[in-house]
């Protein structure tokens, strides 16, 4: 039975809660941001699926905890893009075809693709949800709180969203990190390492990645190598020459010099031995997320 309820999704009695997501590994605003805060392990695994290109429109990913199950439902490909009705329909069709097999007996949906997705619930989304969910023999709740708590869609303020995502780079998805790298070198980026001048450009061959050219020599760092490096750096917080992915140990100097051009990466000294090497710039780290304390203020606010 389908019911429309004017209550918060996270207060639902249903066995399963639906989390609306994109397919690039970013849970930046709205309901998805709340899910990422409550279930950080789920967010980490979801991000890994996206970065390995294993999660797409029309697919659903069920994450189970001892309390609730979370059904991750993609309504857009990229956070910079709006949701599409056909994406909603593809996900609902997959749900109808698989819910019984997965053992789902009750479920709560937000307004799919509305709010940050930019779709209109009454004219675009509600008819589609009604079509697929009304005939089901299980309890289905659609939570209407987004209709009363409207916020501007994230794709309409890309610069603001981009700044917010980079305020805590330790959770930044690879797609965002790679976009920053490409933006950095798209017109050619000159860096200097040990008095040698390198021109770094996007590699135009099928291998992709970046091309580092110094005098008559050069080398390529592939996108896959950058992904392995970012995954390790994001997990540990810092890295150095000895911990780099295969093939990068001999080129760490110019590579680190390029990466430190990003505002959230800086050079550090690191070694296995004490005292550490004379090369005081042998490693890199993600600039720690700084939480600014706020004064406690007594206010009477009703949410």
N, C-alpha and C positions, 0 to 999 in steps of 0.2 A: 504493500500500500504506500502510495506517495503522499507525503505531508509537507506543507510549507510552514516553517516555524520562524518566529521573530526572536530567535535566541542566538547566542554565540556558539559557533561551531565547536569550540573546545569544551563546552559544557554539555555536549551531546551524550546521550546514553548509548549511542550506536556502537557496535563492535568495531566498525571501520570509519576512519575519517579521511576525506579526500583532500589532498594537497595539490594545488594547481602550480605547475612548474613550466620552465622552458627546457630546451634540450642542449644548453651550453654550460650547465653546471652552476648557475647563479640563482641563489634564493635571496633576492635583494630587498623586496618590499612586500607589503601586504601579508596575506595569510602565509605565504611561503617563508617569509622572514621569521614569523612566529614559530612555524614548524622547525626551522633550522635551529632556533634558540632552544626549543624544548627537546629536540632529538638531534643533537650534534653528530652522533654516530651515523644516523640516517643520512644527514647532509653530506658527510664525508664519502659515504658509499655511493650516493647519488651523483656527486661530482665526479667520482672515478668512472662511473658508467658513462657519463656524458663525455669525458675526456678520451675515453676509448671508443667513442662513437657507437655505443651499444644501446642507446636509448633514443627513440625517435617518436614522431607523431604517430598516433594510432597504437602505441604500445603503452602498457601500464606496468608500474613496478610496485609490488606489495612489500612493505616493510613491517615486520611483526615485533611487538614488544609484549611483555606479560600483561600489560594493561590495555593497550589499544593496538590496532593494526592501522597503518597509514598507507593509503593508495595514492601513489604519486602519478598525477594525470597531466601530461603536457598539453597546454593550450596555445603555445607559441614556440617557434624555433629559437628565437633570440630575444633577450629582454628588451633590445632596442626596437623590436617589431611588435605590432599589435597582435592580439589573438584573432583567430579566424573561425567562423562557424563550422567550416568543414573539418577543422582540427577537433572541435568539440564533438562533432558527430562521429568521427573516426574513433575517438576514445570511448564514447558511450556505446558504440557498437561492440567494441572489444570487451567492455565491461559486461554487457548483456550476454555475450557468448561465453564468458569465462567465470562469472561470479560463483556459480554453483560448484564448479570444479575446484575453485579456491576455498570453498567452505565459508563464504560470506553470507551471513544471515541478517545483518542490518548495516546500514551505511548512511553517513551524513555528507552531503555535498555543499560546498560554497556556491556562489553564483559563478559558474564556469565562464572564464574569459571576460568577466565584467571587472569593474574597478580598474586595476592596473592593466588589464587586457584591452580595455577600451570598448568592449561590446555592450550593446544595450540589452538588458535582461528581458524586458517586456516584449520587445518586437523581434529580437534575434535568438536569444538563448532559451527562454522559457518554453517556447513551442517545441524545440528540439529535445530538451530535457523531459518534457511531458511525454513526447512520442516514445522515447526509449524506456523511461523509468516507471511510468504509470502502470503498465501491464505486469510488472514484476511481482512475484508472490512474497517478497521480503519487505521489511520496513525500510523505507527510503525517506530521509529527511533532507529538505533543501532549506538552507539557512539564509534568511533575508537581511541579515544585519548589514551587508555591504550596500544595500539600497539606501540605508539611512546614514551610513558613514562613508561618504564618497571622498575619494582622493584622486588627484590628477594622475593619469597613467604614466608609468615610468618611462615609456618610450617617447613621451612628449617633452620630457626634461632630461635628455641624454647626458648633458654636461654635469648636471647635479647628481644624477645616478652614478656616473663614472667617478666623480670625486668621492661619493659615499663608499663605493666598493673598494676604492684604494685607501680608505682611511684605516682599514685593517687588512693589509696585504697577506697576512699569514693564512687567510681563507680565500684568497683571490683565485678564481678558476684559471686554468691554463689558457683558455680562449681569450680572457682579458689580458693576461700577461703577454701572450703572443701578439695581440693587437697593439700593445704598447711598444713592443720590440719593432714591429713592422712600421709603426708611425715614426719611430726614432730614426730608422734607416731608409725610409722610402725614397728620399732624394739623395741618398749617399751620406754616410756619416764617417767623418775622419776622426780617428783616435790615435793617441801616441802612447806607445809602450816601450820603455827602455830605448828612447831616442829613435825608434822606428815608427814611421807613419803608416797606418793601415787605413784603407778605404773599405768600409763595410757597406754592402749592398744586398738587396734581396736576390737570392739565387733564382735565375729564370728557368733552370732545367726542371725536369720532372721530379728530381730529388727534393726540390724546395730548399728551405732553410736559408741561411745567410752565407755570403761569400766574403771572406776577409782577404784583401789583396795588399801585399807589401812588396814594393819594387817588382821583380819578375816572378815572385812566388805568391802562392795563395793557398787557402784551405777553405773547406766548406763545413759548417756546423748545421746538421739537418734539423728539421722541425722536431723529429722524434728525439734527438739528443737534447734539444731544449726542453722538451716535455719531461724527460727523465731527470734533467737537472732541476727544473722547477718543482717537480713532485718531491724530490729529496729536500730541496731547500725549504719548501713550504712545511714539510713534516718536521725537520730538525731545527730550522731557524737559521742555520749557518752551514757553510761547506768550505772546503779548501781543495787544493790540487789532488791530494791523495784519495779523495772521496768522489771525484767526478766520474760520470758515466764513461764507459769504454770509448776510447778515441779522443778524449778531451784533455787528458793529462798533460800533453805536450803543448797545448795551446791555451792553457788557463790564463796566462797573462793578458793577452789582448781580449780574450772572452770576458774576463772579470772587469777589464777597463771599460768595455762596452756596457756591461750590465750596471755598473755603478752610475751610469748616466740616467738611470731610472731613479725617481725621487724616493723610492722605498727600498733601495738596495745600496749598501755601503761596504767599503773595503774594511777588513779587520786583520789583525795579526793572530795567527793560530798555528800550533805545532803539537806534535806528540811529546816533545821533550822540553825541559826547562834548563836554561833560559831558552825562549823561543828564538826562531831563526832571525837573522838580521833583516830578512825580507819581512818588514812589518806590515806588508799589504798582501800577504799570501792567501787570504781567504775573503769571503764575502758573507754578509748576513742580511736578513730582512730587517729593516728598521722596525723596532718593536712598536706595537700599537700602544699609544699612550692614552690612558683614560684620565681625563681631567676631572678631579673631584669637584662636586658641587656642594654648596652650602645646603644644609637641611632647612627647608622652609615649611612652616605649617600653613597649609591652605585647605580650604574646604571646596574640593572639586568633585562633582558628581559625573562619573563617566557612564 
